[in-house]
Amino acid sequence: MSAKKRVIIGILGSVLDAGFHSERWAKWRPTISLCRHADLPVDRVELLYDPAIEDLARCVSADVGRCSPATSVRRTPHAPRDPWDFAEVYAALHEFARNYPFQPHAEEYLVHITTGTHVQQICLFLLTESRHLPARLLQSSPMSGPGGRKSPEGRYTIIDLDLSQYDQLAARFGTEQREAQSFLKSGIATRNARFNELIERIEHVAIHAREPLLLSGPTGAGKSQLAQRIYELKKRRHQLSGAFVAVNCATLCGDGALSALFGHVKGAFTGAAKDRPGLLRAADGGLLFLDEIGELGLDEQALLLRALEDKRFLPFGGDAEVASDFQLIAGTNRDLPAAVRAGRFREDLLARINLWSFALPGLRERPEDIEPNLDYELEQFARRRNLRLSLPAEVRAEFVHFATAPAARWTANFRDLNACVIRLGTLAPGGRVTAALLRAEIERLQAGWAEPAPPATPSVPAPLPAVADAPARAPGLPAELDLFDQAQLACVLRVCRESSSLSAAGRRLFAATRTRRKTPNDADRLRKYLARFGLDWERCRQPTAAPG
């Protein structure tokens, strides 16, 4: 692999870099001095300068070429009206950073902070610390030679920023962090406090970590979309230069899985007419999203672990290793620790990908977020179809009431919501959803969520053994409660009868999980549970309490 080119980004010093006569070569000039060190070869200098000193900029460019012929100079006008005004200077340098075509995979960047005003130096520091400039800092200074005269070469120091030491400075970017979090949520103004805290942690880890991320959660919870957003966020920060490569591991099987992921060489198996690079190599320098990673076979898991740890692996049928440096995001709706115990998933691979683990809640667990997500889906549908889709106030209120009720199961999560909006939008006359259309859609959703009816049998089965405190069935529920539900509800009723209040019963019932909640509301959790069976606190306190 060839060495990266070295690029220095700096501001032309109107005083320190000045000099037109031959005596200038005996003077320490910061920009020129950096190109006179044998141990610091420079391929290009990006020189920001005030157009008012155009002659000096041309002279310095020529001098760089004389002392370092291999170094090119690219001059960029940089003229804030007041170089001592923080807002103006920061805005100008931020614009430069946004538009500059950084190539971190091919070039190494050093930001020279010796020249320019103090305000310009501070702004360069902040932009480097925030990774808008994907670089290290470079500081130069004069050095006395024989007789006390300053050596024209001077000396230099390269500074690696330890971001953890600059919490106070990082606070300046609170607004940008909030924008990044909103970006990860696709701009949806979510209201669920726990989900917003989760996104805040994911945003911080995504920007500061290179290790694998594990996204777990039920199908349709948004793992794929979040992985894509994380990639786009990191690419904006110049942390990734390669592609986003996504694959659902459930679609891979047998030798095809090895070939798809790791590639193969010509002749590796029947039909392998030519080499195939594979998805891991396609993700070199970028991000690989392996959804449903729990579906991978044990052989693929072993090879993936090696690729993560060594950045090298063998293509299927090959005897020469290939390299790929990618970041991994894994997705799963399975219990991977249980899969480890069952021997279906490698314990060492789980340890490797479980460093940063985030469990995405289902839509049913975020009822307060259904309405803003409905707005998002309506907007996306309108954009795709190039038409306006509207819900009258009364129709919208009816939908939100239905969608946030405990009976709304949302088994496919956001896929259910997306499909619902597509059906409503497609059938809505003139793009206006009517109450009749909404009620038909509600019936369709409820039918899809209904438990399948038990198969018909020629004879009536014998009744199950009686369970202590087992409740009678509730109207509107299936023909009878499962034995599991009977036992669980019996336990809840017993605790309620033994407790002095709804809150006391809730604290006892949820003692294990309440400590993990930022704002535990045990009474509300218990109230919602009882409502599923048509019960309230007063009724469940009665010795003969039964739903219905």
C-alpha positions in Angstrom: 0.0 0.0 0.0 1.5 3.4 -1.0 2.0 6.0 1.7 -0.6 8.8 2.0 0.2 12.2 0.6 0.7 14.9 3.2 -1.3 18.1 2.9 -0.8 21.2 5.1 -3.7 23.6 5.5 -2.7 27.1 6.8 -3.3 30.8 6.7 -0.7 33.1 5.1 0.9 35.2 7.8 1.0 38.9 6.7 3.9 39.6 9.1 5.7 36.3 9.9 5.6 35.1 6.3 6.5 38.5 4.8 9.7 39.3 2.9 10.6 40.1 -0.7 14.4 40.8 -0.6 17.2 38.2 -0.6 17.5 38.6 3.2 14.2 36.8 3.6 16.0 33.4 3.2 17.9 34.0 6.5 14.6 34.7 8.3 12.3 32.2 9.9 9.0 32.3 8.0 6.5 29.7 9.3 4.9 28.6 6.0 8.3 28.3 4.2 10.0 26.7 7.2 7.6 23.7 7.2 8.8 22.8 3.7 12.5 22.8 4.7 12.4 19.8 7.0 13.8 16.5 5.5 11.7 14.5 8.0 8.4 16.2 7.0 7.9 15.8 3.3 4.9 17.9 2.1 3.0 17.1 -1.1 0.7 20.1 -1.1 0.1 23.3 0.8 -3.4 24.7 1.0 -2.7 28.4 1.5 -5.6 30.6 2.7 -4.8 34.3 2.2 -6.3 37.8 2.2 -6.5 39.0 -1.5 -5.2 42.3 -0.2 -1.7 40.6 0.1 -1.9 38.8 -3.3 1.8 39.7 -4.1 3.0 38.1 -0.8 0.9 35.0 -1.5 2.6 34.7 -4.9 6.0 35.2 -3.5 5.5 32.6 -0.7 4.2 30.1 -3.3 7.3 30.6 -5.4 9.6 30.3 -2.4 8.0 27.0 -1.4 8.7 25.7 -4.9 12.3 26.8 -4.6 13.0 25.1 -1.3 10.8 22.1 -1.9 10.2 21.4 -5.7 8.0 18.4 -4.9 5.5 20.6 -3.0 2.6 22.2 -4.8 0.8 25.3 -3.4 -2.9 25.9 -3.9 -4.0 29.4 -3.0 -7.5 30.1 -1.7 -8.8 33.6 -1.0 -10.0 33.9 2.6 -11.1 37.4 3.5 -13.5 37.8 6.5 -14.4 41.5 6.8 -12.9 41.5 10.3 -10.3 38.8 11.0 -10.8 39.4 14.7 -14.5 38.8 14.7 -15.1 35.2 15.9 -18.5 34.7 14.2 -17.2 35.9 10.8 -14.0 34.0 10.9 -15.6 30.7 12.1 -18.3 31.0 9.4 -15.7 31.5 6.7 -13.5 28.6 7.8 -16.5 26.3 8.4 -17.6 27.0 4.8 -14.1 26.1 3.6 -14.2 22.8 5.5 -17.6 21.9 4.2 -16.7 22.4 0.6 -13.2 21.0 0.6 -12.9 17.6 -1.1 -11.2 15.7 1.7 -9.8 12.2 0.8 -8.7 10.7 4.2 -8.0 7.3 2.6 -5.4 8.9 0.3 -4.2 12.0 2.1 -3.0 13.0 5.5 -4.0 16.5 6.7 -2.1 18.8 9.0 -3.7 22.2 10.1 -1.0 24.8 10.7 -2.1 27.1 13.6 1.0 29.3 13.9 0.0 32.0 11.4 -3.1 34.1 11.2 -4.9 36.1 13.9 -5.5 34.5 17.3 -9.2 34.2 16.4 -8.3 32.4 13.2 -6.0 30.0 15.1 -8.8 29.3 17.6 -11.3 28.6 14.9 -8.9 26.2 13.1 -8.5 24.4 16.4 -12.2 24.1 17.0 -12.9 22.8 13.5 -10.2 20.2 13.8 -11.4 19.2 17.3 -14.9 18.7 15.9 -13.6 16.7 12.9 -14.9 19.2 10.4 -11.3 19.3 9.4 -10.2 15.6 9.5 -6.6 16.4 10.5 -4.0 16.8 13.2 -2.7 20.1 14.4 0.7 21.4 13.3 2.5 24.1 15.3 5.9 25.7 14.2 8.2 27.9 16.1 11.6 29.6 15.6 14.8 28.0 16.9 18.0 29.9 17.8 21.1 28.8 15.9 24.8 29.7 16.5 25.3 33.2 17.8 21.7 33.4 19.0 20.4 34.0 15.4 17.0 32.4 14.6 17.4 29.4 12.3 15.3 29.7 9.1 14.2 26.1 9.5 12.8 26.5 13.0 11.1 23.5 14.5 7.6 21.9 14.4 5.3 19.9 16.6 2.4 17.6 15.4 -0.5 17.5 17.9 -3.0 14.7 18.2 -6.1 15.9 19.9 -7.5 13.7 22.7 -11.1 14.7 22.4 -12.0 13.5 25.9 -9.9 16.4 27.3 -12.0 19.1 25.7 -15.5 18.7 27.1 -15.9 22.4 27.6 -14.9 23.2 24.0 -17.1 20.4 22.7 -20.1 22.0 24.4 -19.9 24.8 21.7 -21.2 22.2 19.3 -24.4 21.4 21.2 -26.5 22.7 18.4 -24.7 20.6 15.8 -25.0 17.5 18.0 -28.8 18.0 18.2 -28.9 18.3 14.5 -27.0 15.1 14.2 -29.5 13.4 16.5 -32.4 14.7 14.5 -30.6 13.4 11.3 -30.4 9.9 12.8 -34.2 10.1 13.5 -34.9 11.2 9.9 -35.9 14.6 11.2 -38.8 13.1 13.2 -39.6 15.1 16.4 -39.9 12.0 18.6 -41.4 12.5 22.1 -40.4 9.3 23.9 -37.8 10.2 26.4 -36.0 6.8 26.5 -35.8 6.6 22.7 -34.4 10.1 22.5 -31.8 9.3 25.1 -30.9 6.1 23.1 -30.4 8.2 19.9 -28.2 10.6 21.9 -25.9 7.8 22.9 -25.9 6.3 19.4 -24.9 9.7 17.9 -22.0 10.1 20.4 -20.7 6.5 19.8 -21.2 6.7 16.0 -19.0 9.8 15.8 -16.3 8.8 18.3 -16.0 5.0 17.8 -14.7 2.7 15.1 -15.7 -0.5 16.8 -18.7 -2.6 15.7 -22.2 -1.6 16.7 -25.0 -4.1 17.5 -28.5 -3.0 16.9 -31.2 -5.3 18.3 -34.9 -5.1 18.3 -38.0 -6.6 16.7 -38.5 -6.7 13.0 -39.6 -3.4 11.5 -38.1 -1.4 14.4 -35.9 0.7 12.0 -32.5 -1.0 12.3 -31.7 -0.8 8.6 -32.7 2.8 8.3 -30.7 3.8 11.4 -27.6 2.0 10.1 -27.9 3.9 6.8 -28.2 7.2 8.7 -25.2 6.4 10.9 -23.1 5.8 7.7 -24.2 9.1 6.2 -23.5 10.9 9.5 -20.0 9.5 9.6 -19.3 10.2 6.0 -20.3 13.8 6.5 -17.6 14.0 9.2 -15.0 12.5 6.8 -14.7 9.4 8.9 -15.6 7.0 6.1 -14.7 7.2 2.4 -16.1 3.9 1.2 -19.5 2.7 0.4 -22.5 1.6 2.5 -23.0 -2.2 2.0 -26.0 -3.8 3.5 -27.0 -7.5 3.4 -29.7 -9.6 5.2 -27.9 -12.6 6.4 -31.1 -14.6 6.4 -30.8 -14.6 2.6 -27.4 -16.3 2.6 -26.9 -20.0 2.8 -24.2 -22.6 2.3 -21.3 -21.9 0.0 -23.2 -19.0 -1.4 -22.9 -17.2 2.0 -19.1 -17.6 2.0 -18.9 -16.4 -1.6 -21.2 -13.4 -1.1 -19.5 -12.2 2.0 -15.8 -13.1 1.5 -15.7 -13.5 -2.3 -14.2 -16.4 -4.2 -11.5 -17.1 -6.7 -12.1 -18.5 -10.2 -12.7 -22.2 -10.2 -13.5 -22.3 -6.4 -16.7 -24.3 -7.2 -18.8 -25.3 -10.2 -20.0 -22.2 -11.9 -17.2 -19.9 -10.5 -16.2 -18.6 -13.9 -14.4 -15.6 -12.5 -13.1 -14.0 -9.3 -15.7 -12.3 -7.1 -14.6 -9.7 -4.6 -17.4 -10.2 -2.0 -19.3 -7.7 0.2 -16.5 -7.3 2.8 -14.1 -6.0 0.2 -16.9 -3.8 -1.4 -17.2 -2.2 2.1 -13.4 -1.3 2.3 -13.2 2.2 3.8 -16.9 2.2 4.4 -19.6 0.6 6.5 -20.9 -3.0 6.3 -24.4 -3.6 7.7 -25.1 -7.3 8.4 -28.8 -7.5 9.3 -30.0 -10.6 11.1 -26.4 -11.6 11.9 -27.7 -14.5 14.0 -28.6 -16.3 10.8 -25.0 -16.7 9.8 -23.5 -20.2 9.9 -20.7 -21.0 12.3 -18.1 -21.1 9.5 -19.1 -17.6 8.3 -19.0 -16.4 11.9 -15.4 -17.6 12.3 -14.2 -15.9 9.1 -16.0 -12.7 10.1 -14.3 -12.6 13.5 -10.9 -12.9 11.8 -11.8 -10.1 9.3 -12.9 -7.9 12.2 -9.8 -8.4 14.3 -7.1 -8.6 11.6 -8.8 -6.7 8.7 -7.7 -9.6 6.5 -9.4 -12.9 5.3 -9.2 -15.6 2.7 -11.7 -15.6 -0.2 -13.5 -18.8 -0.7 -11.2 -21.2 -2.5 -8.2 -18.9 -2.4 -4.8 -19.3 -0.8 -3.8 -15.6 -0.7 -5.3 -13.2 1.9 -7.0 -10.0 1.0 -7.4 -6.9 3.1 -10.5 -4.8 3.9 -10.8 -2.1 6.6 -14.5 -1.5 7.2 -16.7 -0.6 10.1 -19.4 -3.1 11.0 -23.0 -2.6 12.2 -24.8 -5.8 13.0 -28.6 -6.1 13.4 -30.6 -8.9 15.0 -34.1 -9.6 16.3 -32.8 -12.8 18.1 -31.5 -13.4 21.6 -27.9 -13.8 20.7 -26.7 -14.8 24.2 -29.4 -17.6 24.1 -28.0 -18.6 20.6 -24.5 -18.8 22.2 -25.8 -21.1 24.9 -27.5 -23.3 22.3 -24.3 -23.5 20.3 -25.7 -21.6 17.3 -23.6 -18.5 17.7 -19.9 -18.1 18.5 -19.3 -16.6 22.0 -16.1 -14.9 20.8 -17.9 -13.2 17.9 -20.6 -12.0 20.2 -18.0 -10.5 22.6 -16.4 -8.7 19.6 -19.6 -7.1 18.2 -21.3 -6.5 21.6 -19.1 -3.6 22.8 -21.6 -1.0 21.7 -25.1 -2.6 21.9 -28.4 -0.7 21.4 -31.8 -2.2 21.7 -34.4 -0.4 19.6 -37.9 -0.4 21.0 -40.9 -1.5 18.9 -43.6 1.0 17.9 -46.0 -0.3 20.5 -43.5 0.7 23.2 -43.5 4.3 21.9 -47.1 5.3 21.6 -46.3 9.0 22.0 -44.1 8.7 18.8 -46.8 7.3 16.6 -48.2 10.7 15.7 -44.9 12.3 14.6 -44.1 9.1 12.7 -47.5 9.3 11.0 -46.6 12.8 9.8 -43.3 11.5 8.5 -44.9 8.7 6.6 -47.5 11.0 5.1 -44.8 13.4 4.0 -42.7 10.6 2.4 -45.8 9.2 0.6 -46.6 12.7 -0.8 -43.0 13.2 -1.9 -42.9 9.8 -3.7 -46.3 10.3 -5.4 -45.9 14.0 -6.0 -49.3 14.8 -4.4 -50.6 16.2 -1.2 -52.2 13.7 1.3 -54.3 15.1 4.1 -56.1 13.8 7.1 -59.0 16.0 8.3 -58.8 16.8 12.0 -61.5 14.4 13.1 -60.0 11.5 11.0 -56.6 12.2 12.4 -57.9 12.2 16.0 -59.7 8.9 15.4 -56.5 7.3 13.9 -54.3 8.5 16.8 -56.8 7.2 19.3 -56.8 3.8 17.7 -53.1 3.7 17.0 -52.1 4.5 20.6 -54.6 2.3 22.4 -53.3 -0.8 24.2 -55.1 -3.1 21.8 -53.0 -1.7 18.8 -50.4 -4.4 18.5 -48.3 -3.0 15.6 -46.7 -6.5 15.1 -44.6 -5.4 12.2 -43.8 -2.0 13.8 -43.0 0.7 11.3 -43.6 -1.6 8.4 -47.2 -1.8 9.5 -47.5 2.0 9.8 -45.8 2.5 6.4 -48.1 0.0 4.7 -51.1 1.6 6.4 -50.3 5.1 5.0 -49.6 3.7 1.5 -53.1 2.0 1.5 -54.8 5.1 2.8 -52.9 7.4 0.3 -53.6 5.1 -2.7 -57.3 4.8 -2.0 -58.0 8.4 -0.7 -60.1 10.3 -3.2 -58.3 13.5 -4.2 -55.7 12.8 -1.6 -58.2 13.3 1.3 -58.6 10.4 3.7 -62.2 9.9 4.7 -63.5 8.5 8.0 -65.0 5.5 6.2 -61.7 4.8 4.5 -59.9 5.0 7.9 -62.3 2.7 9.6 -61.9 0.1 6.8 -58.1 0.3 7.3 -58.5 -0.1 11.0 -60.5 -3.3 10.5 -57.8 -4.5 8.1 -55.1 -3.9 10.7 -57.0 -5.5 13.5 -57.7 -8.6 11.4 -54.0 -8.9 10.6 -53.1 -8.6 14.3 -55.7 -11.2 15.4 -54.5 -14.4 17.0 -55.1 -17.4 14.6 -58.1 -19.5 15.5 -57.3 -22.9 17.0 -57.7 -25.8 14.5 -61.0 -27.6 14.6 -61.1 -30.9 16.3 -63.7 -33.7 16.1 -64.1 -33.9 19.8 -64.0 -31.4 22.7 -60.7 -31.7 24.5 -60.6 -32.3 28.2 -60.4 -29.1 30.3 -57.1 -28.0 31.7 -56.5 -28.5 35.3 -57.7 -25.6 37.4 -55.2 -22.9 38.4 -55.5 -21.1 41.7 -57.0 -17.7 41.3 -57.3 -18.3 37.5 -59.5 -15.5 36.0 -62.4 -16.1 33.8 -62.0 -15.0 30.2 -62.5 -11.4 29.2 -65.1 -10.5 26.5 -63.4 -9.7 23.2 -60.4 -11.9 24.0 -59.8 -15.4 22.3 -62.0 -18.2 23.4 -60.0 -18.7 26.6 -56.9 -17.3 28.2 -53.7 -19.3 27.7 -52.6 -21.1 30.8 -49.5 -18.8 30.9 -51.7 -15.7 31.0 -53.9 -17.3 33.7 -51.0 -17.9 35.9 -49.5 -14.5 35.4 -52.8 -12.6 36.0 -53.4 -14.8 39.1 -50.1 -13.6 40.5 -50.9 -10.0 39.8 -54.3 -10.3 41.5 -52.8 -11.8 44.5 -50.2 -9.1 44.9 -52.9 -6.4 44.4 -55.0 -7.9 47.2 -52.0 -8.0 49.5 -51.0 -4.3 48.8 -52.3 -1.1 50.3 -52.2 0.9 47.0 -51.7 0.7 43.2 -48.2 2.2 43.6 -47.2 -0.3 46.3 -48.4 -3.2 44.1 -46.6 -1.8 41.1 -43.3 -1.4 43.1 -43.5 -5.0 44.2 -44.4 -6.4 40.7 -41.8 -4.4 38.8 -39.0 -4.4 41.4 -36.4 -5.9 39.0 -36.9 -3.6 36.1 -37.9 -0.3 37.8 -34.2 0.4 38.7 -33.4 0.5 35.0 -36.0 3.2 34.3 -35.1 6.9 34.5 -38.6 7.8 35.6 -40.3 4.6 36.9 -44.1 4.9 37.0 -45.1 1.5 38.4 -48.7 2.5 39.1 -49.2 3.4 35.4 -47.6 0.2 34.2 -49.8 -1.9 36.4 -52.9 0.1 35.4 -52.3 -0.5 31.7 -51.7 -4.2 32.4 -55.0 -4.6 34.2 -56.8 -2.7 31.5 -55.9 -5.4 29.0 -58.2 -7.7 30.9 -61.0 -5.2 31.6 -59.9 -4.7 35.2 -59.2 -1.6 37.4 -57.7 -1.3 40.9 -61.0 -1.4 42.7 -62.2 -4.5 40.9 -59.0 -6.5 41.2 -59.1 -5.9 45.0 -62.2 -8.0 45.2 -61.6 -11.7 46.1 -63.7 -12.8 43.2 -62.3 -10.3 40.7 -62.4 -11.5 37.1 -62.1 -9.6 33.8 -65.2 -8.9 31.8 
